[in-house]
C-alpha cells in the first residue's frame, strides 16, 4: 500500500486551489469549472487499497492540481509561480 502521508499534501494543495477558484469566481471559466468538479470528485473518493490503484489516484490528484494551478495562473487568478 502507498504511504497515506503522500496523499495529504497533494490533497490539501488541491483543496486550496479549489477554494481560490471558488473565492475568485474563476469557475465562470469552463476549464476551471471542469477541473473544480474533478477535484471535488477525487477529494471525495477514498484512497484505494491496492498499490496500483492508490498510485493512480495520487497521480490523478497531482495532475488535477497542476492543471488547475496552470489554468488559474493563465486567467490571472493566481500569480505565476517562480
mmCIF file of the N, C-alpha and C atoms, coordinates in Angstrom:
data_MODEL
# 
_entry.id   MODEL 
# 
loop_
_atom_site.group_PDB 
_atom_site.id 
_atom_site.type_symbol 
_atom_site.label_atom_id 
_atom_site.label_alt_id 
_atom_site.label_comp_id 
_atom_site.label_asym_id 
_atom_site.label_entity_id 
_atom_site.label_seq_id 
_atom_site.pdbx_PDB_ins_code 
_atom_site.Cartn_x 
_atom_site.Cartn_y 
_atom_site.Cartn_z 
_atom_site.occupancy 
_atom_site.B_iso_or_equiv 
_atom_site.pdbx_formal_charge 
_atom_site.auth_seq_id 
_atom_site.auth_comp_id 
_atom_site.auth_asym_id 
_atom_site.auth_atom_id 
_atom_site.pdbx_PDB_model_num 
ATOM 1   N N  . UNK A 1 1  ? 0.838   -1.188 0.000   1.00 0.00 ? 1  UNK A N  1 
ATOM 2   C CA . UNK A 1 1  ? 0.000   0.000  0.000   1.00 0.00 ? 1  UNK A CA 1 
ATOM 3   C C  . UNK A 1 1  ? 0.883   1.252  0.000   1.00 0.00 ? 1  UNK A C  1 
ATOM 4   N N  . UNK A 1 2  ? 0.374   2.294  -0.568  1.00 0.00 ? 2  UNK A N  1 
ATOM 5   C CA . UNK A 1 2  ? 1.098   3.572  -0.638  1.00 0.00 ? 2  UNK A CA 1 
ATOM 6   C C  . UNK A 1 2  ? 0.989   4.291  0.703   1.00 0.00 ? 2  UNK A C  1 
ATOM 7   N N  . UNK A 1 3  ? 2.008   5.034  1.036   1.00 0.00 ? 3  UNK A N  1 
ATOM 8   C CA . UNK A 1 3  ? 2.025   5.774  2.294   1.00 0.00 ? 3  UNK A CA 1 
ATOM 9   C C  . UNK A 1 3  ? 0.964   6.873  2.263   1.00 0.00 ? 3  UNK A C  1 
ATOM 10  N N  . UNK A 1 4  ? 0.017   6.853  3.203   1.00 0.00 ? 4  UNK A N  1 
ATOM 11  C CA . UNK A 1 4  ? -1.041  7.876  3.218   1.00 0.00 ? 4  UNK A CA 1 
ATOM 12  C C  . UNK A 1 4  ? -0.498  9.284  3.453   1.00 0.00 ? 4  UNK A C  1 
ATOM 13  N N  . UNK A 1 5  ? 0.725   9.385  3.981   1.00 0.00 ? 5  UNK A N  1 
ATOM 14  C CA . UNK A 1 5  ? 1.315   10.707 4.199   1.00 0.00 ? 5  UNK A CA 1 
ATOM 15  C C  . UNK A 1 5  ? 1.587   11.426 2.879   1.00 0.00 ? 5  UNK A C  1 
ATOM 16  N N  . UNK A 1 6  ? 1.737   10.664 1.799   1.00 0.00 ? 6  UNK A N  1 
ATOM 17  C CA . UNK A 1 6  ? 1.926   11.281 0.482   1.00 0.00 ? 6  UNK A CA 1 
ATOM 18  C C  . UNK A 1 6  ? 0.640   11.932 -0.011  1.00 0.00 ? 6  UNK A C  1 
ATOM 19  N N  . UNK A 1 7  ? -0.469  11.371 0.379   1.00 0.00 ? 7  UNK A N  1 
ATOM 20  C CA . UNK A 1 7  ? -1.758  11.872 -0.074  1.00 0.00 ? 7  UNK A CA 1 
ATOM 21  C C  . UNK A 1 7  ? -2.085  13.241 0.510   1.00 0.00 ? 7  UNK A C  1 
ATOM 22  N N  . UNK A 1 8  ? -1.741  13.450 1.774   1.00 0.00 ? 8  UNK A N  1 
ATOM 23  C CA . UNK A 1 8  ? -2.093  14.673 2.483   1.00 0.00 ? 8  UNK A CA 1 
ATOM 24  C C  . UNK A 1 8  ? -1.707  15.955 1.786   1.00 0.00 ? 8  UNK A C  1 
ATOM 25  N N  . UNK A 1 9  ? -0.413  16.163 1.512   1.00 0.00 ? 9  UNK A N  1 
ATOM 26  C CA . UNK A 1 9  ? -0.002  17.431 0.895   1.00 0.00 ? 9  UNK A CA 1 
ATOM 27  C C  . UNK A 1 9  ? -0.632  17.683 -0.477  1.00 0.00 ? 9  UNK A C  1 
ATOM 28  N N  . UNK A 1 10 ? -0.735  16.651 -1.283  1.00 0.00 ? 10 UNK A N  1 
ATOM 29  C CA . UNK A 1 10 ? -1.309  16.822 -2.622  1.00 0.00 ? 10 UNK A CA 1 
ATOM 30  C C  . UNK A 1 10 ? -2.793  17.152 -2.516  1.00 0.00 ? 10 UNK A C  1 
ATOM 31  N N  . UNK A 1 11 ? -3.490  16.434 -1.672  1.00 0.00 ? 11 UNK A N  1 
ATOM 32  C CA . UNK A 1 11 ? -4.919  16.667 -1.486  1.00 0.00 ? 11 UNK A CA 1 
ATOM 33  C C  . UNK A 1 11 ? -5.180  18.058 -0.896  1.00 0.00 ? 11 UNK A C  1 
ATOM 34  N N  . UNK A 1 12 ? -4.373  18.461 0.070   1.00 0.00 ? 12 UNK A N  1 
ATOM 35  C CA . UNK A 1 12 ? -4.529  19.784 0.685   1.00 0.00 ? 12 UNK A CA 1 
ATOM 36  C C  . UNK A 1 12 ? -4.250  20.900 -0.325  1.00 0.00 ? 12 UNK A C  1 
ATOM 37  N N  . UNK A 1 13 ? -3.225  20.720 -1.139  1.00 0.00 ? 13 UNK A N  1 
ATOM 38  C CA . UNK A 1 13 ? -2.900  21.732 -2.147  1.00 0.00 ? 13 UNK A CA 1 
ATOM 39  C C  . UNK A 1 13 ? -4.055  21.864 -3.144  1.00 0.00 ? 13 UNK A C  1 
ATOM 40  N N  . UNK A 1 14 ? -4.587  20.745 -3.566  1.00 0.00 ? 14 UNK A N  1 
ATOM 41  C CA . UNK A 1 14 ? -5.715  20.769 -4.500  1.00 0.00 ? 14 UNK A CA 1 
ATOM 42  C C  . UNK A 1 14 ? -6.925  21.445 -3.862  1.00 0.00 ? 14 UNK A C  1 
ATOM 43  N N  . UNK A 1 15 ? -7.183  21.160 -2.595  1.00 0.00 ? 15 UNK A N  1 
ATOM 44  C CA . UNK A 1 15 ? -8.316  21.794 -1.899  1.00 0.00 ? 15 UNK A CA 1 
ATOM 45  C C  . UNK A 1 15 ? -8.123  23.312 -1.821  1.00 0.00 ? 15 UNK A C  1 
ATOM 46  N N  . UNK A 1 16 ? -6.888  23.756 -1.575  1.00 0.00 ? 16 UNK A N  1 
ATOM 47  C CA . UNK A 1 16 ? -6.615  25.207 -1.542  1.00 0.00 ? 16 UNK A CA 1 
ATOM 48  C C  . UNK A 1 16 ? -6.867  25.843 -2.893  1.00 0.00 ? 16 UNK A C  1 
ATOM 49  N N  . UNK A 1 17 ? -6.442  25.165 -3.958  1.00 0.00 ? 17 UNK A N  1 
ATOM 50  C CA . UNK A 1 17 ? -6.664  25.707 -5.305  1.00 0.00 ? 17 UNK A CA 1 
ATOM 51  C C  . UNK A 1 17 ? -8.155  25.798 -5.624  1.00 0.00 ? 17 UNK A C  1 
ATOM 52  N N  . UNK A 1 18 ? -8.922  24.811 -5.201  1.00 0.00 ? 18 UNK A N  1 
ATOM 53  C CA . UNK A 1 18 ? -10.376 24.848 -5.415  1.00 0.00 ? 18 UNK A CA 1 
ATOM 54  C C  . UNK A 1 18 ? -10.974 26.030 -4.653  1.00 0.00 ? 18 UNK A C  1 
ATOM 55  N N  . UNK A 1 19 ? -10.530 26.242 -3.422  1.00 0.00 ? 19 UNK A N  1 
ATOM 56  C CA . UNK A 1 19 ? -11.016 27.370 -2.627  1.00 0.00 ? 19 UNK A CA 1 
ATOM 57  C C  . UNK A 1 19 ? -10.689 28.691 -3.307  1.00 0.00 ? 19 UNK A C  1 
ATOM 58  N N  . UNK A 1 20 ? -9.484  28.817 -3.838  1.00 0.00 ? 20 UNK A N  1 
ATOM 59  C CA . UNK A 1 20 ? -9.083  30.031 -4.558  1.00 0.00 ? 20 UNK A CA 1 
ATOM 60  C C  . UNK A 1 20 ? -9.961  30.229 -5.792  1.00 0.00 ? 20 UNK A C  1 
ATOM 61  N N  . UNK A 1 21 ? -10.204 29.157 -6.524  1.00 0.00 ? 21 UNK A N  1 
ATOM 62  C CA . UNK A 1 21 ? -11.019 29.248 -7.740  1.00 0.00 ? 21 UNK A CA 1 
ATOM 63  C C  . UNK A 1 21 ? -12.440 29.702 -7.416  1.00 0.00 ? 21 UNK A C  1 
ATOM 64  N N  . UNK A 1 22 ? -13.008 29.138 -6.360  1.00 0.00 ? 22 UNK A N  1 
ATOM 65  C CA . UNK A 1 22 ? -14.382 29.486 -5.982  1.00 0.00 ? 22 UNK A CA 1 
ATOM 66  C C  . UNK A 1 22 ? -14.438 30.922 -5.453  1.00 0.00 ? 22 UNK A C  1 
ATOM 67  N N  . UNK A 1 23 ? -13.507 31.273 -4.583  1.00 0.00 ? 23 UNK A N  1 
ATOM 68  C CA . UNK A 1 23 ? -13.499 32.622 -3.998  1.00 0.00 ? 23 UNK A CA 1 
ATOM 69  C C  . UNK A 1 23 ? -13.246 33.692 -5.062  1.00 0.00 ? 23 UNK A C  1 
ATOM 70  N N  . UNK A 1 24 ? -12.422 33.382 -6.030  1.00 0.00 ? 24 UNK A N  1 
ATOM 71  C CA . UNK A 1 24 ? -12.106 34.343 -7.084  1.00 0.00 ? 24 UNK A CA 1 
ATOM 72  C C  . UNK A 1 24 ? -13.076 34.309 -8.248  1.00 0.00 ? 24 UNK A C  1 
ATOM 73  N N  . UNK A 1 25 ? -14.135 33.520 -8.100  1.00 0.00 ? 25 UNK A N  1 
ATOM 74  C CA . UNK A 1 25 ? -15.158 33.378 -9.144  1.00 0.00 ? 25 UNK A CA 1 
ATOM 75  C C  . UNK A 1 25 ? -14.571 32.928 -10.477 1.00 0.00 ? 25 UNK A C  1 
ATOM 76  N N  . UNK A 1 26 ? -13.491 32.168 -10.406 1.00 0.00 ? 26 UNK A N  1 
ATOM 77  C CA . UNK A 1 26 ? -12.851 31.652 -11.620 1.00 0.00 ? 26 UNK A CA 1 
ATOM 78  C C  . UNK A 1 26 ? -13.649 30.510 -12.231 1.00 0.00 ? 26 UNK A C  1 
ATOM 79  N N  . UNK A 1 27 ? -14.641 30.007 -11.496 1.00 0.00 ? 27 UNK A N  1 
ATOM 80  C CA . UNK A 1 27 ? -15.464 28.911 -12.011 1.00 0.00 ? 27 UNK A CA 1 
ATOM 81  C C  . UNK A 1 27 ? -16.279 29.317 -13.234 1.00 0.00 ? 27 UNK A C  1 
ATOM 82  N N  . UNK A 1 28 ? -16.325 30.604 -13.527 1.00 0.00 ? 28 UNK A N  1 
ATOM 83  C CA . UNK A 1 28 ? -17.015 31.048 -14.746 1.00 0.00 ? 28 UNK A CA 1 
ATOM 84  C C  . UNK A 1 28 ? -16.269 30.559 -15.982 1.00 0.00 ? 28 UNK A C  1 
ATOM 85  N N  . UNK A 1 29 ? -14.971 30.309 -15.818 1.00 0.00 ? 29 UNK A N  1 
ATOM 86  C CA . UNK A 1 29 ? -14.172 29.748 -16.907 1.00 0.00 ? 29 UNK A CA 1 
ATOM 87  C C  . UNK A 1 29 ? -14.524 28.258 -17.017 1.00 0.00 ? 29 UNK A C  1 
ATOM 88  N N  . UNK A 1 30 ? -14.932 27.786 -18.205 1.00 0.00 ? 30 UNK A N  1 
ATOM 89  C CA . UNK A 1 30 ? -15.375 26.388 -18.337 1.00 0.00 ? 30 UNK A CA 1 
ATOM 90  C C  . UNK A 1 30 ? -14.307 25.368 -17.960 1.00 0.00 ? 30 UNK A C  1 
ATOM 91  N N  . UNK A 1 31 ? -13.062 25.649 -18.281 1.00 0.00 ? 31 UNK A N  1 
ATOM 92  C CA . UNK A 1 31 ? -11.979 24.713 -17.942 1.00 0.00 ? 31 UNK A CA 1 
ATOM 93  C C  . UNK A 1 31 ? -11.793 24.637 -16.438 1.00 0.00 ? 31 UNK A C  1 
ATOM 94  N N  . UNK A 1 32 ? -11.820 25.782 -15.780 1.00 0.00 ? 32 UNK A N  1 
ATOM 95  C CA . UNK A 1 32 ? -11.698 25.811 -14.320 1.00 0.00 ? 32 UNK A CA 1 
ATOM 96  C C  . UNK A 1 32 ? -12.880 25.069 -13.698 1.00 0.00 ? 32 UNK A C  1 
ATOM 97  N N  . UNK A 1 33 ? -14.064 25.296 -14.214 1.00 0.00 ? 33 UNK A N  1 
ATOM 98  C CA . UNK A 1 33 ? -15.256 24.633 -13.673 1.00 0.00 ? 33 UNK A CA 1 
ATOM 99  C C  . UNK A 1 33 ? -15.124 23.116 -13.764 1.00 0.00 ? 33 UNK A C  1 
ATOM 100 N N  . UNK A 1 34 ? -14.642 22.610 -14.898 1.00 0.00 ? 34 UNK A N  1 
ATOM 101 C CA . UNK A 1 34 ? -14.450 21.166 -15.066 1.00 0.00 ? 34 UNK A CA 1 
ATOM 102 C C  . UNK A 1 34 ? -13.403 20.637 -14.091 1.00 0.00 ? 34 UNK A C  1 
ATOM 103 N N  . UNK A 1 35 ? -12.319 21.373 -13.925 1.00 0.00 ? 35 UNK A N  1 
ATOM 104 C CA . UNK A 1 35 ? -11.261 20.941 -13.016 1.00 0.00 ? 35 UNK A CA 1 
ATOM 105 C C  . UNK A 1 35 ? -11.719 20.969 -11.559 1.00 0.00 ? 35 UNK A C  1 
ATOM 106 N N  . UNK A 1 36 ? -12.542 21.945 -11.200 1.00 0.00 ? 36 UNK A N  1 
ATOM 107 C CA . UNK A 1 36 ? -13.071 22.011 -9.839  1.00 0.00 ? 36 UNK A CA 1 
ATOM 108 C C  . UNK A 1 36 ? -13.980 20.808 -9.572  1.00 0.00 ? 36 UNK A C  1 
ATOM 109 N N  . UNK A 1 37 ? -14.817 20.470 -10.519 1.00 0.00 ? 37 UNK A N  1 
ATOM 110 C CA . UNK A 1 37 ? -15.688 19.293 -10.365 1.00 0.00 ? 37 UNK A CA 1 
ATOM 111 C C  . UNK A 1 37 ? -14.836 18.040 -10.217 1.00 0.00 ? 37 UNK A C  1 
ATOM 112 N N  . UNK A 1 38 ? -13.838 17.906 -11.072 1.00 0.00 ? 38 UNK A N  1 
ATOM 113 C CA . UNK A 1 38 ? -12.941 16.737 -10.999 1.00 0.00 ? 38 UNK A CA 1 
ATOM 114 C C  . UNK A 1 38 ? -12.235 16.681 -9.653  1.00 0.00 ? 38 UNK A C  1 
ATOM 115 N N  . UNK A 1 39 ? -11.769 17.827 -9.173  1.00 0.00 ? 39 UNK A N  1 
ATOM 116 C CA . UNK A 1 39 ? -11.069 17.881 -7.887  1.00 0.00 ? 39 UNK A CA 1 
ATOM 117 C C  . UNK A 1 39 ? -11.997 17.459 -6.748  1.00 0.00 ? 39 UNK A C  1 
ATOM 118 N N  . UNK A 1 40 ? -13.224 17.917 -6.784  1.00 0.00 ? 40 UNK A N  1 
ATOM 119 C CA . UNK A 1 40 ? -14.181 17.561 -5.727  1.00 0.00 ? 40 UNK A CA 1 
ATOM 120 C C  . UNK A 1 40 ? -14.485 16.072 -5.731  1.00 0.00 ? 40 UNK A C  1 
ATOM 121 N N  . UNK A 1 41 ? -14.614 15.501 -6.904  1.00 0.00 ? 41 UNK A N  1 
ATOM 122 C CA . UNK A 1 41 ? -14.864 14.059 -7.011  1.00 0.00 ? 41 UNK A CA 1 
ATOM 123 C C  . UNK A 1 41 ? -13.663 13.282 -6.473  1.00 0.00 ? 41 UNK A C  1 
ATOM 124 N N  . UNK A 1 42 ? -12.473 13.665 -6.885  1.00 0.00 ? 42 UNK A N  1 
ATOM 125 C CA . UNK A 1 42 ? -11.262 12.977 -6.417  1.00 0.00 ? 42 UNK A CA 1 
ATOM 126 C C  . UNK A 1 42 ? -11.092 13.115 -4.907  1.00 0.00 ? 42 UNK A C  1 
ATOM 127 N N  . UNK A 1 43 ? -11.377 14.293 -4.395  1.00 0.00 ? 43 UNK A N  1 
ATOM 128 C CA . UNK A 1 43 ? -11.224 14.535 -2.970  1.00 0.00 ? 43 UNK A CA 1 
ATOM 129 C C  . UNK A 1 43 ? -12.213 13.694 -2.156  1.00 0.00 ? 43 UNK A C  1 
ATOM 130 N N  . UNK A 1 44 ? -13.389 13.453 -2.708  1.00 0.00 ? 44 UNK A N  1 
ATOM 131 C CA . UNK A 1 44 ? -14.412 12.669 -2.014  1.00 0.00 ? 44 UNK A CA 1 
ATOM 132 C C  . UNK A 1 44 ? -14.115 11.171 -2.060  1.00 0.00 ? 44 UNK A C  1 
ATOM 133 N N  . UNK A 1 45 ? -13.368 10.732 -3.064  1.00 0.00 ? 45 UNK A N  1 
ATOM 134 C CA . UNK A 1 45 ? -13.047 9.308  -3.193  1.00 0.00 ? 45 UNK A CA 1 
ATOM 135 C C  . UNK A 1 45 ? -12.019 8.899  -2.141  1.00 0.00 ? 45 UNK A C  1 
ATOM 136 N N  . UNK A 1 46 ? -12.247 7.775  -1.468  1.00 0.00 ? 46 UNK A N  1 
ATOM 137 C CA . UNK A 1 46 ? -11.247 7.298  -0.514  1.00 0.00 ? 46 UNK A CA 1 
ATOM 138 C C  . UNK A 1 46 ? -10.020 6.758  -1.249  1.00 0.00 ? 46 UNK A C  1 
ATOM 139 N N  . UNK A 1 47 ? -8.905  6.727  -0.551  1.00 0.00 ? 47 UNK A N  1 
ATOM 140 C CA . UNK A 1 47 ? -7.684  6.171  -1.133  1.00 0.00 ? 47 UNK A CA 1 
ATOM 141 C C  . UNK A 1 47 ? -7.892  4.679  -1.351  1.00 0.00 ? 47 UNK A C  1 
ATOM 142 N N  . UNK A 1 48 ? -7.726  4.208  -2.585  1.00 0.00 ? 48 UNK A N  1 
ATOM 143 C CA . UNK A 1 48 ? -7.905  2.776  -2.854  1.00 0.00 ? 48 UNK A CA 1 
ATOM 144 C C  . UNK A 1 48 ? -6.892  1.933  -2.075  1.00 0.00 ? 48 UNK A C  1 
ATOM 145 N N  . UNK A 1 49 ? -7.253  0.689  -1.826  1.00 0.00 ? 49 UNK A N  1 
ATOM 146 C CA . UNK A 1 49 ? -6.391  -0.204 -1.048  1.00 0.00 ? 49 UNK A CA 1 
ATOM 147 C C  . UNK A 1 49 ? -5.239  -0.774 -1.865  1.00 0.00 ? 49 UNK A C  1 
ATOM 148 N N  . UNK A 1 50 ? -5.474  -1.056 -3.117  1.00 0.00 ? 50 UNK A N  1 
ATOM 149 C CA . UNK A 1 50 ? -4.430  -1.641 -3.946  1.00 0.00 ? 50 UNK A CA 1 
ATOM 150 C C  . UNK A 1 50 ? -3.338  -0.637 -4.283  1.00 0.00 ? 50 UNK A C  1 
ATOM 151 N N  . UNK A 1 51 ? -2.107  -1.123 -4.389  1.00 0.00 ? 51 UNK A N  1 
ATOM 152 C CA . UNK A 1 51 ? -0.966  -0.245 -4.665  1.00 0.00 ? 51 UNK A CA 1 
ATOM 153 C C  . UNK A 1 51 ? -1.126  0.499  -5.992  1.00 0.00 ? 51 UNK A C  1 
ATOM 154 N N  . UNK A 1 52 ? -1.430  -0.206 -7.039  1.00 0.00 ? 52 UNK A N  1 
ATOM 155 C CA . UNK A 1 52 ? -1.570  0.432  -8.360  1.00 0.00 ? 52 UNK A CA 1 
ATOM 156 C C  . UNK A 1 52 ? -2.706  1.435  -8.391  1.00 0.00 ? 52 UNK A C  1 
ATOM 157 N N  . UNK A 1 53 ? -3.817  1.068  -7.775  1.00 0.00 ? 53 UNK A N  1 
ATOM 158 C CA . UNK A 1 53 ? -4.967  1.959  -7.751  1.00 0.00 ? 53 UNK A CA 1 
ATOM 159 C C  . UNK A 1 53 ? -4.678  3.211  -6.919  1.00 0.00 ? 53 UNK A C  1 
ATOM 160 N N  . UNK A 1 54 ? -3.954  3.024  -5.821  1.00 0.00 ? 54 UNK A N  1 
ATOM 161 C CA . UNK A 1 54 ? -3.600  4.156  -4.961  1.00 0.00 ? 54 UNK A CA 1 
ATOM 162 C C  . UNK A 1 54 ? -2.638  5.103  -5.680  1.00 0.00 ? 54 UNK A C  1 
ATOM 163 N N  . UNK A 1 55 ? -1.676  4.545  -6.397  1.00 0.00 ? 55 UNK A N  1 
ATOM 164 C CA . UNK A 1 55 ? -0.736  5.371  -7.158  1.00 0.00 ? 55 UNK A CA 1 
ATOM 165 C C  . UNK A 1 55 ? -1.485  6.118  -8.262  1.00 0.00 ? 55 UNK A C  1 
ATOM 166 N N  . UNK A 1 56 ? -2.405  5.441  -8.926  1.00 0.00 ? 56 UNK A N  1 
ATOM 167 C CA . UNK A 1 56 ? -3.188  6.097  -9.983  1.00 0.00 ? 56 UNK A CA 1 
ATOM 168 C C  . UNK A 1 56 ? -4.028  7.239  -9.394  1.00 0.00 ? 56 UNK A C  1 
ATOM 169 N N  . UNK A 1 57 ? -4.602  7.011  -8.220  1.00 0.00 ? 57 UNK A N  1 
ATOM 170 C CA . UNK A 1 57 ? -5.403  8.047  -7.561  1.00 0.00 ? 57 UNK A CA 1 
ATOM 171 C C  . UNK A 1 57 ? -4.519  9.253  -7.218  1.00 0.00 ? 57 UNK A C  1 
ATOM 172 N N  . UNK A 1 58 ? -3.352  8.985  -6.664  1.00 0.00 ? 58 UNK A N  1 
ATOM 173 C CA . UNK A 1 58 ? -2.416  10.052 -6.313  1.00 0.00 ? 58 UNK A CA 1 
ATOM 174 C C  . UNK A 1 58 ? -1.973  10.828 -7.554  1.00 0.00 ? 58 UNK A C  1 
ATOM 175 N N  . UNK A 1 59 ? -1.754  10.132 -8.637  1.00 0.00 ? 59 UNK A N  1 
ATOM 176 C CA . UNK A 1 59 ? -1.380  10.799 -9.901  1.00 0.00 ? 59 UNK A CA 1 
ATOM 177 C C  . UNK A 1 59 ? -2.507  11.678 -10.423 1.00 0.00 ? 59 UNK A C  1 
ATOM 178 N N  . UNK A 1 60 ? -3.739  11.184 -10.323 1.00 0.00 ? 60 UNK A N  1 
ATOM 179 C CA . UNK A 1 60 ? -4.885  11.995 -10.767 1.00 0.00 ? 60 UNK A CA 1 
ATOM 180 C C  . UNK A 1 60 ? -5.023  13.252 -9.921  1.00 0.00 ? 60 UNK A C  1 
ATOM 181 N N  . UNK A 1 61 ? -4.820  13.119 -8.614  1.00 0.00 ? 61 UNK A N  1 
ATOM 182 C CA . UNK A 1 61 ? -4.846  14.295 -7.741  1.00 0.00 ? 61 UNK A CA 1 
ATOM 183 C C  . UNK A 1 61 ? -3.770  15.295 -8.158  1.00 0.00 ? 61 UNK A C  1 
ATOM 184 N N  . UNK A 1 62 ? -2.560  14.802 -8.370  1.00 0.00 ? 62 UNK A N  1 
ATOM 185 C CA . UNK A 1 62 ? -1.447  15.666 -8.766  1.00 0.00 ? 62 UNK A CA 1 
ATOM 186 C C  . UNK A 1 62 ? -1.679  16.326 -10.108 1.00 0.00 ? 62 UNK A C  1 
ATOM 187 N N  . UNK A 1 63 ? -2.181  15.557 -11.065 1.00 0.00 ? 63 UNK A N  1 
ATOM 188 C CA . UNK A 1 63 ? -2.429  16.104 -12.392 1.00 0.00 ? 63 UNK A CA 1 
ATOM 189 C C  . UNK A 1 63 ? -3.492  17.203 -12.319 1.00 0.00 ? 63 UNK A C  1 
ATOM 190 N N  . UNK A 1 64 ? -4.551  16.936 -11.576 1.00 0.00 ? 64 UNK A N  1 
ATOM 191 C CA . UNK A 1 64 ? -5.631  17.916 -11.457 1.00 0.00 ? 64 UNK A CA 1 
ATOM 192 C C  . UNK A 1 64 ? -5.134  19.179 -10.767 1.00 0.00 ? 64 UNK A C  1 
ATOM 193 N N  . UNK A 1 65 ? -4.340  19.022 -9.708  1.00 0.00 ? 65 UNK A N  1 
ATOM 194 C CA . UNK A 1 65 ? -3.772  20.187 -9.023  1.00 0.00 ? 65 UNK A CA 1 
ATOM 195 C C  . UNK A 1 65 ? -2.897  20.998 -9.974  1.00 0.00 ? 65 UNK A C  1 
ATOM 196 N N  . UNK A 1 66 ? -2.071  20.320 -10.747 1.00 0.00 ? 66 UNK A N  1 
ATOM 197 C CA . UNK A 1 66 ? -1.188  21.014 -11.692 1.00 0.00 ? 66 UNK A CA 1 
ATOM 198 C C  . UNK A 1 66 ? -1.986  21.758 -12.759 1.00 0.00 ? 66 UNK A C  1 
ATOM 199 N N  . UNK A 1 67 ? -2.977  21.094 -13.331 1.00 0.00 ? 67 UNK A N  1 
ATOM 200 C CA . UNK A 1 67 ? -3.786  21.711 -14.383 1.00 0.00 ? 67 UNK A CA 1 
ATOM 201 C C  . UNK A 1 67 ? -4.589  22.893 -13.844 1.00 0.00 ? 67 UNK A C  1 
ATOM 202 N N  . UNK A 1 68 ? -5.138  22.751 -12.649 1.00 0.00 ? 68 UNK A N  1 
ATOM 203 C CA . UNK A 1 68 ? -5.912  23.844 -12.055 1.00 0.00 ? 68 UNK A CA 1 
ATOM 204 C C  . UNK A 1 68 ? -4.996  25.019 -11.740 1.00 0.00 ? 68 UNK A C  1 
ATOM 205 N N  . UNK A 1 69 ? -3.822  24.737 -11.214 1.00 0.00 ? 69 UNK A N  1 
ATOM 206 C CA . UNK A 1 69 ? -2.852  25.803 -10.937 1.00 0.00 ? 69 UNK A CA 1 
ATOM 207 C C  . UNK A 1 69 ? -2.489  26.546 -12.228 1.00 0.00 ? 69 UNK A C  1 
ATOM 208 N N  . UNK A 1 70 ? -2.176  25.789 -13.280 1.00 0.00 ? 70 UNK A N  1 
ATOM 209 C CA . UNK A 1 70 ? -1.805  26.409 -14.559 1.00 0.00 ? 70 UNK A CA 1 
ATOM 210 C C  . UNK A 1 70 ? -2.944  27.252 -15.121 1.00 0.00 ? 70 UNK A C  1 
ATOM 211 N N  . UNK A 1 71 ? -4.170  26.740 -15.022 1.00 0.00 ? 71 UNK A N  1 
ATOM 212 C CA . UNK A 1 71 ? -5.317  27.482 -15.572 1.00 0.00 ? 71 UNK A CA 1 
ATOM 213 C C  . UNK A 1 71 ? -5.603  28.738 -14.760 1.00 0.00 ? 71 UNK A C  1 
ATOM 214 N N  . UNK A 1 72 ? -5.528  28.637 -13.433 1.00 0.00 ? 72 UNK A N  1 
ATOM 215 C CA . UNK A 1 72 ? -5.738  29.818 -12.593 1.00 0.00 ? 72 UNK A CA 1 
ATOM 216 C C  . UNK A 1 72 ? -4.669  30.871 -12.848 1.00 0.00 ? 72 UNK A C  1 
ATOM 217 N N  . UNK A 1 73 ? -3.458  30.430 -13.128 1.00 0.00 ? 73 UNK A N  1 
ATOM 218 C CA . UNK A 1 73 ? -2.385  31.358 -13.472 1.00 0.00 ? 73 UNK A CA 1 
ATOM 219 C C  . UNK A 1 73 ? -2.674  32.015 -14.822 1.00 0.00 ? 73 UNK A C  1 
ATOM 220 N N  . UNK A 1 74 ? -3.120  31.222 -15.788 1.00 0.00 ? 74 UNK A N  1 
ATOM 221 C CA . UNK A 1 74 ? -3.388  31.735 -17.133 1.00 0.00 ? 74 UNK A CA 1 
ATOM 222 C C  . UNK A 1 74 ? -4.498  32.788 -17.144 1.00 0.00 ? 74 UNK A C  1 
ATOM 223 N N  . UNK A 1 75 ? -5.499  32.612 -16.288 1.00 0.00 ? 75 UNK A N  1 
ATOM 224 C CA . UNK A 1 75 ? -6.591  33.596 -16.270 1.00 0.00 ? 75 UNK A CA 1 
ATOM 225 C C  . UNK A 1 75 ? -6.358  34.671 -15.213 1.00 0.00 ? 75 UNK A C  1 
ATOM 226 N N  . UNK A 1 76 ? -5.152  34.700 -14.688 1.00 0.00 ? 76 UNK A N  1 
ATOM 227 C CA . UNK A 1 76 ? -4.696  35.716 -13.728 1.00 0.00 ? 76 UNK A CA 1 
ATOM 228 C C  . UNK A 1 76 ? -5.451  35.707 -12.398 1.00 0.00 ? 76 UNK A C  1 
ATOM 229 N N  . UNK A 1 77 ? -5.878  34.515 -11.997 1.00 0.00 ? 77 UNK A N  1 
ATOM 230 C CA . UNK A 1 77 ? -6.484  34.360 -10.678 1.00 0.00 ? 77 UNK A CA 1 
ATOM 231 C C  . UNK A 1 77 ? -5.387  34.080 -9.648  1.00 0.00 ? 77 UNK A C  1 
ATOM 232 N N  . UNK A 1 78 ? -4.252  33.631 -10.137 1.00 0.00 ? 78 UNK A N  1 
ATOM 233 C CA . UNK A 1 78 ? -3.057  33.387 -9.324  1.00 0.00 ? 78 UNK A CA 1 
ATOM 234 C C  . UNK A 1 78 ? -1.879  34.081 -9.986  1.00 0.00 ? 78 UNK A C  1 
ATOM 235 N N  . UNK A 1 79 ? -0.910  34.470 -9.168  1.00 0.00 ? 79 UNK A N  1 
ATOM 236 C CA . UNK A 1 79 ? 0.337   34.977 -9.737  1.00 0.00 ? 79 UNK A CA 1 
ATOM 237 C C  . UNK A 1 79 ? 1.157   33.800 -10.214 1.00 0.00 ? 79 UNK A C  1 
ATOM 238 N N  . UNK A 1 80 ? 1.935   34.026 -11.249 1.00 0.00 ? 80 UNK A N  1 
ATOM 239 C CA . UNK A 1 80 ? 2.760   32.954 -11.793 1.00 0.00 ? 80 UNK A CA 1 
ATOM 240 C C  . UNK A 1 80 ? 3.801   32.537 -10.772 1.00 0.00 ? 80 UNK A C  1 
ATOM 241 N N  . UNK A 1 81 ? 3.968   31.227 -10.638 1.00 0.00 ? 81 UNK A N  1 
ATOM 242 C CA . UNK A 1 81 ? 4.961   30.700 -9.694  1.00 0.00 ? 81 UNK A CA 1 
ATOM 243 C C  . UNK A 1 81 ? 6.362   30.822 -10.286 1.00 0.00 ? 81 UNK A C  1 
ATOM 244 N N  . UNK A 1 82 ? 7.321   31.028 -9.423  1.00 0.00 ? 82 UNK A N  1 
ATOM 245 C CA . UNK A 1 82 ? 8.711   31.176 -9.880  1.00 0.00 ? 82 UNK A CA 1 
ATOM 246 C C  . UNK A 1 82 ? 9.273   29.852 -10.323 1.00 0.00 ? 82 UNK A C  1 
# 
